[in-house]
Amino acid sequence: MNDIHSIQYLRGLAASAVVCFHISEQFSGPFAVGAAGVDLFFVISGFIMWVTTVDHPVDPQRFMWRRIVRIVPLYWIVTVLTALAIFVKPQFLFGHMLSPANFFGSLLFVPIMQDGSLHPVVIQGWTLCYEMMFYVIFALALLLGERQRFAALIGVLTAMVALNLLLLRGYPFTSPLMLEFAAGIVVGRLWMEDIRLQLVLALSLVVGGFLLLMTAQMLDPEMPRVLRWGVPATLIVAGAVFAERARPFSPMALFTFFGSASYSIYIWHVLVVVVVTGIMLRLGVPPNWQPALIAFVSISLSAMLYLAIEKPLTGYLNPSRAKSIPPVGQRSGSRLPSNETKD
C-alpha cells in the first residue's frame, strides 16, 4: 500500500522522541515531553485503523491476525532477550521486573501492575497492551457497517473511560488514554470524507500542537495526560495529514525509512541503549557528549534491526498482503497509510 508520507514521518518522530526521553531520564535531563511520542502513536493508530478498513470488507479474524503478526513475534523476541538480560545483569536494567508471572503475563499482554500502572518485562511494552485492547475492540466493530462502526467505536471507548472515572479508577485498560485512539478515528473519518483545509490552517494546527506540547507541562504539571499530550498529538496528526492533502510532496527516503522502522526503534531501544551506554563508558566518552551520541547510535542501531529482524520476520509470517487501495483513497486524491504500521 502507498503511504501518507506525513504519517510515516510522525511515526519516526514519535519513536525517536521516546528514545530521547528515556535517555534524558537516564541522565536526569529535561526532555520529559519526549514521552508524548506514545500519545502520537495512539492517535496515529486510531487514524490508520480507520482509514485502512473503511469502505471495503475486512474480516475481523484476518484483521486480528495481521495485527498479531505485526506486533507479537518481535515483542516476544525482545521480551525473552530482556528477561535473559535481567537474569544475567540485573544491575543494568534497573526498574525492570522479572518473575514467572510477569514474564508469561507480559507475553499475553496482561503484565503485573505496579503503582497503578502496567509493568511488563519490556517496560515500554505497556503501550502495546493498550494497542492490543484497541485492536480487539476494533476487530469486533468490523462486524458492523461503517456508520454503526464509527458510532460503536467512539461510544465504547468513551464508555470505558467513563467507567474508569466512575467505577474502575486505576484500571489501566479503561484509562483516558483510550480517547486518543478515538481521536485518531475521528481524524481518519474526516480525512476519508475528503475534508480539505487550507494549507495555512493545516500547518497552524501542526505548529499549535507542538507549541502546546512544549508549554502544557509548564503551565499545569498536574493536567491529565490525555489533555496535556493527547490533544496536541491530535492537532499534530490532523494538521499533518490535511497539510499534505493541501500540498502533496515527494517523500524523503530517509524519513520514510525511519517511519517504517518506528516499531523496531520503539521496542528495541531500551536494550540497545543499555548496550550502547556500556560501550560509551568503556570508551571513555566525555559525559557531556554521551546523551546525544547514545541517542544517535541507539536510534540508528534499532532501525537496522528493522531490516535484520522485523521486516523479514513479518514478511515470512504474512507473505500475502493487500495490493490494492479502496476506491475512496483514489477519490480523495491522497494516499493511504500502510496497514503494517505498529500503531
HELIX and SHEET records of a PDB file:
HELIX    1   1 HIS A    5  GLN A   26  1                                  22    
HELIX    2   2 ALA A   32  ALA A   36  5                                   5    
HELIX    3   3 GLY A   37  VAL A   51  1                                  15    
HELIX    4   4 PRO A   60  VAL A   88  1                                  29    
HELIX    5   5 PRO A   90  PHE A   92  5                                   3    
HELIX    6   6 PRO A  100  LEU A  107  1                                   8    
HELIX    7   7 ILE A  123  GLY A  125  5                                   3    
HELIX    8   8 TRP A  126  ALA A  141  1                                  16    
HELIX    9   9 GLU A  146  LEU A  166  1                                  21    
HELIX   10  10 PRO A  172  THR A  174  5                                   3    
HELIX   11  11 MET A  178  MET A  192  1                                  15    
HELIX   12  12 LEU A  199  LEU A  219  1                                  21    
HELIX   13  13 ARG A  225  ARG A  225  1                                   1    
HELIX   14  14 VAL A  226  GLY A  230  3                                   5    
HELIX   15  15 VAL A  231  ALA A  246  1                                  16    
HELIX   16  16 ALA A  253  SER A  260  1                                   8    
HELIX   17  17 SER A  262  LEU A  283  1                                  22    
HELIX   18  18 GLN A  290  LEU A  305  1                                  16    
HELIX   19  19 TYR A  306  GLU A  310  3                                   5    
HELIX   20  20 LYS A  311  LEU A  317  1                                   7    
HELIX   21  21 PRO A  327  SER A  332  1                                   6    
SHEET    1   A 2 MET A 113  GLN A 114  0                                        
SHEET    2   A 2 SER A 117  LEU A 118 -1                                        
END                                                                             
